[in-house]
């Protein structure tokens, strides 16, 4: 059974504040989580609860705490705004049965959400989420006596862990200057405070908590990241480092204020890890919509690469099953198994600074080096808000294309892959003019929960990306 206004997605439920995301529905969601923990986990271990800077997040977190404690499950409740990776770290480090994070991550300000974290410190497995949903239409459990709610600070242990993981000395001695951007979210002043203590030159923007996110979407991509690029240029910085609304995703700009997409960030980090820490074991994973430059980097270093469905839950699943060096997705969510089976924008911001310090290069220079060695890879995405019938028709048309047909952009279809959506590999004449050029592909993926079709593409030039996205949009709209 399910609840008509509560639908759990990848690792939780999100909704529009005061529409379906209400205190009444949050109580139902928290009650279902409590019932699951009582039935399937060790409730005596308790639940950790955190929250971000969104409207009402603290009050929603307190409501969850009251429901869970009333069910007889002890609660450790964050004493202040907490990044999602810090909450996940607390769940695992404190041996909790699970965790609840009140956040809607990178979504617009009118959204909020209830995310469930497994005992291992990462997104709840699909099997866990399915179990939680079975309790949504059942009475909220109430114990004979409520358990305790303890207000705690989750940050010190988490900050100690990421600072230890990165080894900050090289950054401190580098002479590099950074701009940081918390996008008014849970990252706040955490990275600036570390830089301040180290004596690292830096400027910080949008560190104050703002439930409206200053009118932007707290997603570290264009156009929302432009203020960071402007700060980099105005203050003569070597790079800009950005985290999203709950600080589990990373974004960046180079020394010229240009947006560096998450694929380049992942590639820079992976290349560095395999150069400086090749003794770290495990395969590398990437989502179906993520750059194939990662494949080339892994091939050079003899490291296994695993391609999987879209969403960090797949990365987490692999990390719980076998040795994984690192895994990531298109939206800036990158994780290291030796740290946590979770995305961590704050850790990755520090790591990106460490890469620059070790290589003694700006971020732009690091990206240019990758493009020179592995071939030019350029990437783009458009989101089309179209009716379900239209998005289904677009997927059907893409599936109907045959190899050898002229598909998009005047290019012939080479092959089709359907791991998660429909990915068309195209014969791009421009690739023949460039050394070691990226494969050209375009991916159509329909959202399963809303009237949305995403179109992704990667090819060997920015011009080719723009053309393919334009043609992909026309194709999706049936033009």
Protein Blocks (a to p, Z undefined) as FASTA:
>chain_A
ZZfkbccdfkoccddehilmcfklmmmmmmmmmmmmmmmmcfknopaddddfbehklmmm
mmmmmmmmmnopacdddfbdcdfklmmmmmmmnopabdcdddehjacfkbccdddddfko
pacdfklmmmmmmmmmpccdddfbdcddddddfklmmmmmmmmmnopmlmmmnopacddd
ehhpanlmmmmmmmmmnopacddehkbccfklnopacbdbdfklmmmmmmmmmnopabdc
dddfkopaccdddfkopacdfklmmmmmmmmmmmmmmmbgcdddddfkbcfklmmmmmmn
opacddddedjklmmmmmmmmccfbdcdfkopacdfklogcddfklmmmmmmmmmmmnop
afklmmmmmmmmnopaddddddddddfklmmmmmmmmmmpcghiafeghiacfbdcfkbo
cddddddfklmmpghiacddddddddfkbccdddddddfbfklmmmmmmmmmmmmnoZZ
